[in-house]
Amino acid sequence: MGKVDLGTTKYVIKAKIEINGVVEKPDVVGAIFGQTEGLLGNDLDLRELQKTGRIGRIEVNVDSKGGKSRGYINVPSSLDKVETAILAAALETIDRVGPCEASITIETIEDVRVSKRKRVVERAKNILGTMIEEITPDSMEITEEVKEAVRLREIVKFGRDRLPAGPNVADSDAIIVVEGRADVLNLLKNGIKNAIAVEGTSIPKTIVDLSKEKTVTAFLDGDRGGELILRELLQVAEVDFVARAPNGKEVEELTKKEIFKGLRNKIPAEQVIGMLASKQERKGKEWTRGVEVPERPKRKKNKKAEKFKKFFKDLSGTLKAYLLDEEANVIKEVAVRDLALALQNSKEKIYAVIFDGVVTQRLVEIASEKDVSYLVGAKVGNVTKKPAELKLLTSRDLGVA
């Protein structure tokens, strides 16, 4: 098969031809132009298309044996795929070449760009392989050194406490509070420029002031030290969300994927306060915003709520929520961070909401609007207005430690 002159060709119509007689290439080409003339109108007339370069040179190859001729036809096209398909269908209407009966069958319409892309990909692989071979470890070290220098230059000293921070902390509406300078550097390395470090366990006044103006996400190490800093942050600053590194890991050593996953899974600060309070209660005290108070006397269990006890135990430690109908069937399971939205958008009649988190004023208002009868959480937060028809229950009411 000969080589097709592709040029600006997008498609190649490939057809086979069978003729009951002996013919030559010019006879086939003449039949193609003659029998399609006027068939598709002026816009798709083969002669006009060839004059304007939208159809390339038609390639024909035929062999004659035993009084019959067989071969192939290639028609390069720079038309769109619909027009090319119409043109291909028109070729199949040709039934004679000279005085001989003939039939043309379209075998395929090849997208030339696919072939070109394959060649580009293969060549790119070869070029890349050569580049990698030629880059020495010294070159890699130089590149990393330059990147590190850029990151170091981007770190600024922010506020009167001269805290290490990314360059966007001053202008951004939201900031990420981390533990140390190395954490800021790692976030910078991965394109996050609004982080600021507390630089120690004592929270600086700069962080406290910033928290009053901006949305604050505390992103802390997944160890005991991270929890201690978190407790102090929650006491002295207005933290909106909390994100943690995986257990035993530090923010400074996280990969890009781990960083963005951690920030994606951030939890509202009020939910974290409830979790810390529950943890402290298990030791016989209640902790809220850093204040320890004597353990409250246990209240009598609400008998109507006994059936919720199993659901609450299942949810403990999962940060998830169940939406139940009046028969105590689970209609939906959602993450606590999505609970308000899920409840607001629910089309079903919700009888009870049980979740591993803190009952807040916002949840109370949404539950009231949706005519929910029971709102069950680990702890009740700062709820100032509660509708009489909505019952609020906690783990203590259910008798769950």
N, C-alpha and C positions, 0 to 999 in steps of 0.2 A: 504494500500500500504506500503511495507517494506521500510526501510531506505537504500538509496544508499550510498555506501562507496565512498565519493567524492575524497579524497586524492588530487592529482594534477589535478583532472578532470576540464575541461573547459566547456564541454557540456554534456547533458544527452539526448539521443534519446529516446523518449517515444512513444510506438506504442501499438495498440490493436491487438489481434489475435482472429480469429474465425475459429473453426475447426469442420468439419462435421464428428464427431466421438468422442470417449472417449480416451484421451491421458493424459500423465503425464508430469511434468516439464522436466525430462531428454530427453523425446522424442522431445520436442520443441527445447531444446538447441542443440541436435544432428542434427535436421533439419537445424537450423541456420548455424552451422559450415559446415555441409555437402553440403548444396545447394549453399553456397556462395564461396566454395573452388574453387580457380582458376578463379573466375568470374572477379575479379578486379586486377589480377596480384599479384606478391609477395609482393609489397610494401603495399598493402591494404588487404592482407590475414588476416582473423580474428585470426587464431591461432598464426601467427607471431606477430600480433599487441598485442595480449594478453601476449605473452611471454616477449615482450619488455616493457610492462606496459603502452602502449599507449591506450589500451582498457581495461577497468576494468572488474570486474566480472559481467557477464550478469545475470540480475535478471528476472526470469519468474514466473508468478503467474497465474494458470489456475483453473477454476472450471468446473465440468461436470454436466450437467443436461439434462435429456430427450435425451440422446444419442448425445448431442453436447457439445463442450467445448469452453469456452470463457475466456479471461483474458488479461493481459498486459505484455509488455516486456520493460525493461529499460536497455539501453546500455550506460554506462559512457565512455566518450571519452576525451582524451587530445590532439587529432589531431586538426588541424586548422578547421575553419568553412566550408571551401570548401570540404576537405576530409571527414569531419563528415557528410555533406549533401550527398556526394556520397555513403558513407556507409549506411546511412538511406535509400536511394533509392534502394540499393542492397537488403535490408531486405524485401522490398515489392515484390521482384521477387520470394520469397518462396511461393510455391503453394501446398505443401504437408507436412504433418507431419506423418511419418510412411506411412501406406496405406491410410490415410484419407486426403481428400481435405482440404486445408487451405487457408486463406487469411490474410495478415498482412497489416495494414494501419498505416502510421506514423501520429500521432496526433500533435506532436510538437517537436522541438529541443530546450531545455531549456538552456539558458546561465547561468551556475552556478555562474559566477562571479557577475552577476547582483544581485542575491539573497544574495551573501556574502556582496556586497556593501550596500544593504539595511539594513542588520543586523549591519554592521559597523556604518552606519549613525545613526540608532536607538540607538545603544549602546553609540555612541559618544554624542548624545543628553542627554542621562541619566547621563553620566559622567560629561558633562559640567554643567548640572543643579545642580548636587551635588557640583561641584567646586564653582559655583556662590553663592550657599547657604552658603558654608563654608567660603567664603572670606568676612571678616567683613569690615565695612567702614574704620576702622583703617588701614587695610592692603592696601586698595585702596589709602588712603592718603599717606602711606609710598611709594608706587609705584610712585605716582605722584611727591612726594618730590624728589625721586631719579632721575626721568626723568628731573625735573626742574634743579637739581644740575648739571646734564650732560650738559644741554643746556647752563647754565650759564658759565660752564667751557669752552664751545666751543666759546663763544663770546670773540673776541680779541679787543684790542685798536689799531686802524690802523692809520698809517701816523703821521705826526708831529702834527696834530690836535687831535690825540688820539680819533678817532671816533669809536663808537661801530660798529662792523662788524662781519660777519660770517667768519669761518676759511679759506674759499676758495677764498676770495676776491683777495688776492695777486696773486694766480696762475691761476685764471679763465680768459678766454678771454672776458667774458661778466659779467657785474655786475648789480645789482638792487639797485637803490638809493631810500631809504625810508626816512620818516621824523624823527623817533625817535628810541631809544633803544628798546622799547616795540615792535615796528614793526619788528626789526631784530629778536627778540626772537620768535615772532609768526611764522615768516618764517622758523627759525631754527626748531621749533617744528614740522613743516610740511615738513622737509627734504630739505629746500632751504638754502644753506650755502654760497651764494655769494652776500649777501645783505650788504649794508653799510648805516648808518644814517647820515643825515646832521646836526641833533641836533640843530634845530633853524631855523629862517627864513633867516639868513645870510649864504650864501653858502660858506663853507670852501675851502681854496686853495687845500686841499687834493682831494676833489671831482673834482675840475676843472682840476687838473693834471691827475687824473685817467681817466677822460672823453676823454682825448687826446690819450690815449693808448688802451682803451677798448670800447666794445660796451655797451652803457649805456641805461638801461630801467628805467625811473622814475616811481615808483609805489607809488601813493600818495592818501591821504584821499579824500573821496568824499564830501568835504565841501569847504567853502570859503578859509580856511587856506591852504588847499591843492592846490587851484588854485594860491594863492599868491606865494607859494614856487615854483610851476611850472613855473610861469612867470619869476622869478629870475633865476631859473635853465637854462631856455631857453636863457636868456641874457648872462650868464657868462660861461656856460659849453656846451660841445658838446654832446647834448642828441640825441639818435637815435630813441628811442621809448617811448611812454607814456602809462601807464596803470593807471586806477583809481579804487578805491573802489566804491561800489554802493553808490548812493546819500545818504548823511547823515551818512555813516558808515566810520569807521577808519580801517586802515590796521591791526592794532593790535588786532581787534576783529573779523576778518574774519575767516570763517571756511576753511578747506582745499579745499573744492570744490569751494568756492568763490575766494580763492587766485589763484588757477590754471585757473579758468574761466577768471578772470581779466587779468592775464598774457597772456593767449591765445588770448584775444581780444585787445591786445596792438595796438596802432596806430602809424604810422611813425610820428616823431616829426614835420616834415614839414607840415603835414596835420593839426596838432594841432595848429601850428602857424597861419595857414589860418583861422581856426575856431575862435581863439582868436581875430584875426584881424577883422573878420566879426562882432564879438560881439562888438568890440570897435567902428567900423564904425557906428553902429546903434546909438551910442551916439554922432556922428558927428566928430569922429577922427579915424585915422588909427593907429593900434598898430602893430609893427613888431619888434621882438627882443628887445622889451622894449623901442623903440623910438617912440614918438608921433610926428606926422607932421600935418600941416593944411590939412583940408579936400580938396581933389582934386576936380576940377570942373567936373560936370557930363558930360560924353561924349554922343554924339547922339546915339540913339539905332540903331543897325544894323537890318534893316528891314527883311533881310533874316533869321535872328535869332529869329524873333518873335514867330515862331512856337515852339521854344525850351523853351519858358518861362514857359509854364504849367508843362513841365517835371521837370524843375529846382525847381519850387515851391514844387512839389510833393516830391522831393528828399531832400529838405532843412531839416537839422538836423538828417538825417537818416544814414549818412556816407556810402551811397550806390551810385551805378553808373548805368546808362543805356547805352547800345550800340544800336544805331539806324541805320536803313537802309535809303536809299535815300527818301523813302516815309514817313519817320518819324515814322516807326513802331519799337517797342522795340524788338530787337533780343534777348537780354540777360540782366539780372539784376544781378549785382555782388556787393560784399562789396568793398569799396574803397581800403582796404589793399590788395585785390586780383586783382585790376584793371589791373596793368601792365602785370601780368601773363596771365589774361584772354584775354587781347587785343593781346598779343603776340601769343597766341595759337589759336586765333579765325580763323576758316576756312571761315566764311562768309565775304562778302564785307561790311565793316563798313563805314558809311557815317559820323556819328557824335557820339561823346562820351560826355555825360553830367554827371557830378558827383559832389557830395557834398564834395569838397576838393580843394587842391592847385594844380595848373598846374605846374609840375616840368619839368626840362630838360629831365629827363629820359622818362617821358610820351610823351613829344614832339617828341623825337627820335623814340619811338616805333610807335606812331601814324603816323609819316611820312613814316616809313617803310611799314605800312599797308595801305597807301594811304587814310588816314582819312581826310575829308575835314574840320570838325569843332571839336575843343576841347574846351569844356565849363566847367569851374570850378568856385568855389567861388572867387578865387583870383589867379593871376599869380605869381609864385614864382620867384626864381633867374634863369630866362631863358636867356641864353647868345646867343644861336643859334636857330633861328626859320626859317624853310623852308617857302618860299614865298607862296606855295600852301596850307599851313595849316593855318587856321584862329583860333586865340585864343580869346575866349570870357569869360567875367566874369559876375557876378550877376549885376554889374553896367551897362554893355552893354545891359543886358536884361531888365533893369529897375526894378529889384527886390531889395527891400530894404534889 
